[in-house]
């Protein structure tokens, strides 16, 4: 019985860590790829309007998210990822 309780607690902690892990990895990728200050990378920040990304930068960001999180983001969904928060929300919902 102790093993089951331990596994439930462990799974909960891994899920919690996974969520914050995703956000932190997304922020790190954005800082690295766009060369912006970490303080500018807020959930509301638009890649193009606030962080200075051009269309090529946004494509490269999506490709980097796909590589980091081992998933494929369809073009129609990628077009809807315009802010840091949208990227985090999408990846939290779809990353394995």
Secondary structure as UniProt FT lines:
FT   HELIX           2..34
FT   HELIX           38..40
FT   TURN            43..44
FT   TURN            47..51
FT   HELIX           55..69
FT   HELIX           75..78
FT   TURN            79..80
FT   HELIX           84..94
//
